[in-house]
Every structure is written in C-alpha cells, then in structure tokens.
Amino acid sequence: MMKSLNLDKFVGKLVEPYIKELIRLSGDNICSMILFGSAATKDFIPRKSNINLLVVCDEIDLPNLKKYHKLVRRGRKRGIVAPLFLTEQHIKSSMDVFPIEFLEMKDSYLLLHGKDILGKLAINTENLRLECEEQLKGKLVRLRQSYLERGVNVKIITESITSLIPVFRSLVRLRTKAIKVDKEKAIEELAKLKIDSHVFSTALDIKKGKCKLKRKALELFFEQYIKEIEKLCIYTDSFKSKTKKIKK
C-alpha cells in the first residue's frame, strides 16, 4: 500500500498500479520506493512532466532487473521514467560523489513504500563544493565544444541552463545552509556572488519560450553567458565551507 496521501491525482492514478506491480514482481527484495522531482510537488504538469521513482532494493542483479522490462516499457509510454534502482549501501557509499543529485532528491520527494532512505542522508559540504566545481567546469568545456561544432543556437543554451539549475541551488545551499531553494530564487541569489543573474534568468526565459533572440543578439548573449559561468567557476574554486554537513 502506498504511504503518501499528498500525490497529485494524475500522478497517483499512474503510480499506484505501477508500485503494486513492482512489489508483486519483487517480493521482499524492495525496501523502499520514493517519488522524487516535480511529480512530488505542485510544479507537476500532467502529460508534460516526467515521473521519477527511486527504488531501493536489498539486492540488484540482472535476473532481478529482467523482471521489470515489460513494466518499465509500459510506464515509459505514460511518462514514468525508468526507475533508479539502487541498494542502500550504494546510496551511502555514493554520497561523496553525487551530493548534488541526492540533495535534489531530498529537496522534493514523497515516500510511497517502505522506509525513508532519503530523510536521514547528510551531505559533506566539501564534497558538494567539489561536485559544483566539476559540473560548472565540465559544462563550460562542453559549451565551448558545442559552439565549435555547431555554432551558437538556442538548444545549446536551453540544455545547459536545465542542467545548471541544480548547481545554482547547491551553491545557495553552501552559502546559506538552506535546503529547499526554487530555481528562480537560486538564480536571484547568484547576484550576491557578483554574478550577473539576469543572464541566467534570460536563459531560463529562452527555455520557457518567453524570450526570443535573433542570430546576432543570440551570439552576444552566448558570449556573456559563457563569461558568467567562468566567474562561477572561479567563485566555486575559491569557496571554503565552514560547516561539514547539510542535513534536514
């Protein structure tokens, strides 16, 4: 039986039979099932937003995964992304390399079945800083490569701003110790780091279709976009955490 009573009706209609079938196929192997991302919030848009699930198992091997092929295939057609299958030990041993991802899950989740694996997770802030730096510098290199390969285009910007939002949120968490930070607030907070936050707000508006730039203007915008990411790289490299943990 699903534990959460706060599900969007559209999400609940899809997820409840999905969860029941997972339990039927798995037996006692599943110790926790968690809904995370927009489907666990009021930001969910039916038939547009994805439905993301974390399934925590005692054991994960190929025979176990093979049981879920048909269910996952059916779910994908309805907007349920292939679940993230992890063991509790894998989660605990991965906190140092994926702090952003686990904080993003903790930010918006609902427990559907079993025990609350995410609630007690604590993040080392130096690990968080390091992943922020890695993500920013990696995206900067890829943006330059994409420009060389394809020139500037809207897709380069929209794809990158989507992947940068979790990094922005994590930078705010590092500086303020906040846990939940929405995307608009995260961008606004960048101004306090002497970053031109308007550049990233514009990128988000481009993604939403609220802002359209002609070729020449887009080229100039992209140049500024790159510069602000470079500044964030420098800031993140020099940032030193005063605390050791971010914990709910």
C-alpha positions in Angstrom: 0.0 0.0 0.0 1.3 3.5 -0.9 2.1 5.6 2.2 1.7 9.1 0.7 -1.7 10.9 0.7 -0.2 14.0 -0.9 0.0 12.8 -4.5 -1.3 14.7 -7.5 -4.4 12.8 -8.7 -3.0 12.3 -12.2 0.3 11.0 -10.7 -1.4 8.7 -8.2 -3.5 7.1 -10.9 -0.4 6.1 -12.8 2.0 5.4 -10.0 -0.3 3.3 -7.7 -0.7 0.3 -10.0 2.9 0.7 -11.1 4.1 0.4 -7.5 1.8 -2.6 -6.8 3.2 -4.4 -9.8 6.8 -3.7 -8.7 6.1 -5.1 -5.3 4.4 -8.2 -6.9 7.4 -8.8 -9.1 10.0 -8.2 -6.3 8.5 -9.7 -3.2 10.6 -8.8 -0.2 13.6 -7.5 -2.2 12.3 -3.9 -2.3 12.8 -2.0 1.0 11.8 1.5 -0.2 10.1 3.3 -3.1 10.3 7.1 -3.4 8.7 9.5 -5.8 11.0 12.5 -6.4 11.2 15.6 -8.6 8.4 17.7 -9.9 5.8 14.8 -9.6 6.3 15.1 -5.8 5.5 18.9 -5.9 2.8 21.3 -7.1 5.0 22.1 -10.2 4.0 18.8 -11.9 2.4 19.3 -15.3 0.3 16.3 -16.4 1.5 14.8 -19.7 4.5 17.1 -19.8 6.5 16.5 -16.6 8.3 13.2 -16.0 7.5 10.9 -13.1 10.7 9.8 -11.4 11.0 6.9 -8.9 13.8 5.7 -6.7 13.5 2.0 -5.9 15.8 0.8 -3.1 16.4 -2.9 -3.1 18.3 -5.4 -0.9 19.9 -6.9 -4.0 20.2 -5.8 -7.6 21.3 -8.3 -10.2 20.5 -8.9 -13.9 17.8 -11.6 -13.2 16.0 -9.2 -10.8 16.2 -6.3 -13.3 15.0 -8.5 -16.1 11.7 -9.0 -14.3 10.8 -5.3 -14.8 11.4 -5.0 -18.5 7.7 -5.1 -19.6 6.5 -2.9 -16.7 9.2 -0.2 -17.3 8.4 -0.2 -21.1 4.7 0.3 -20.4 5.5 3.0 -17.8 7.7 5.0 -20.1 4.8 5.4 -22.6 2.9 7.1 -19.8 5.6 9.4 -18.6 7.1 7.2 -15.8 10.9 7.3 -16.4 12.8 4.0 -15.9 13.2 3.9 -12.1 16.5 4.5 -10.4 17.3 1.1 -8.8 19.9 1.3 -6.0 20.8 -0.5 -2.9 21.0 1.3 0.5 24.7 0.6 0.6 25.2 2.0 -2.9 23.5 5.2 -1.8 25.6 5.6 1.4 28.8 4.9 -0.4 27.9 7.4 -3.2 27.2 10.5 -1.1 30.7 11.8 -1.7 30.5 11.6 -5.5 26.8 12.6 -6.1 25.9 15.1 -3.4 24.0 17.4 -5.8 21.9 14.6 -7.1 21.0 13.3 -3.6 20.2 16.8 -2.4 18.0 17.4 -5.4 16.1 14.2 -4.4 15.8 15.3 -0.8 14.5 18.7 -1.9 11.3 17.2 -3.4 10.3 13.7 -2.6 7.4 11.6 -1.2 7.8 8.2 0.4 5.5 5.7 -1.3 6.5 2.4 0.2 8.9 1.1 2.9 11.4 3.1 4.9 12.5 6.7 4.4 16.0 6.3 3.0 16.5 9.9 1.9 15.4 11.7 5.1 18.4 10.8 7.2 21.1 11.4 4.5 23.7 14.0 5.4 25.9 15.7 2.8 29.5 16.8 3.4 29.7 20.3 2.1 33.2 20.0 0.7 32.0 17.1 -1.5 29.2 19.3 -2.6 31.5 22.2 -3.4 33.7 19.8 -5.4 30.8 18.5 -7.5 29.6 22.0 -8.1 33.1 22.9 -9.4 33.3 19.8 -11.5 29.8 20.4 -13.0 30.5 24.0 -13.8 33.9 23.4 -15.4 32.6 20.4 -17.3 29.6 22.4 -18.7 31.9 25.3 -19.7 34.1 23.0 -21.7 31.1 21.3 -23.4 29.6 24.7 -24.2 32.8 25.7 -26.0 32.9 22.4 -27.8 29.3 22.7 -28.9 29.9 26.2 -30.2 32.9 25.0 -32.3 30.9 22.1 -33.7 27.5 23.7 -34.3 27.9 27.4 -33.7 25.6 29.2 -31.2 22.0 28.0 -31.1 19.1 28.1 -28.7 19.3 24.3 -27.9 22.8 24.7 -26.5 21.6 27.3 -24.1 18.3 25.6 -23.1 20.0 22.3 -22.4 22.8 23.8 -20.4 20.5 26.0 -18.2 18.4 23.0 -17.3 21.5 21.1 -16.1 22.9 24.2 -14.3 19.9 24.9 -12.1 20.7 22.1 -9.6 24.3 23.5 -9.4 22.9 27.0 -8.7 20.7 25.5 -5.9 23.7 23.8 -4.4 25.7 27.0 -4.4 22.9 28.7 -2.5 22.9 25.8 0.0 26.6 26.1 0.5 26.4 29.8 1.2 23.2 29.9 3.3 22.7 26.3 4.5 19.2 26.4 3.0 17.7 23.0 2.0 14.8 23.9 -0.3 15.6 26.5 -3.0 13.4 27.1 -6.1 15.0 27.7 -9.4 14.1 31.4 -9.6 15.4 32.1 -6.1 18.6 30.2 -6.8 19.2 32.4 -9.9 18.4 35.6 -7.9 20.9 34.6 -5.2 23.7 34.5 -7.8 23.7 38.3 -7.8 25.1 38.2 -4.2 28.2 36.4 -5.6 28.8 39.3 -8.0 27.4 37.3 -10.9 25.0 38.8 -13.4 22.0 36.7 -12.5 19.9 38.4 -15.3 21.9 36.4 -17.8 20.7 33.1 -16.4 17.1 34.4 -15.9 17.1 35.3 -19.6 18.4 31.8 -20.4 15.5 30.3 -18.4 13.1 32.6 -20.3 14.5 31.4 -23.6 13.9 27.8 -22.5 10.3 28.7 -21.5 9.7 30.4 -24.8 9.3 33.8 -23.2 12.3 35.3 -24.9 13.4 35.0 -28.5 16.7 36.4 -29.7 17.8 36.9 -33.3 21.1 35.4 -34.5 23.4 38.4 -33.7 21.8 39.1 -30.4 22.0 35.3 -29.5 25.7 35.4 -30.3 26.3 38.3 -28.0 24.1 36.7 -25.3 26.1 33.5 -25.5 29.4 35.3 -25.1 28.0 36.9 -21.8 26.6 33.5 -20.7 30.0 31.9 -21.0 31.6 34.7 -19.1 29.2 34.4 -16.2 29.8 30.6 -16.0 33.6 31.3 -15.9 33.0 33.6 -13.0 31.0 31.0 -11.2 33.9 28.5 -11.7 36.3 30.9 -10.1 34.0 31.6 -7.2 33.3 27.9 -6.6 37.0 27.0 -6.7 37.8 29.6 -4.0 34.8 28.9 -1.8 35.6 27.2 1.5 32.8 25.6 3.5 32.6 26.5 7.2 30.3 23.6 8.0 30.7 19.9 7.5 27.1 18.7 6.9 23.9 19.8 5.2 21.2 17.8 6.9 17.4 18.1 7.0 
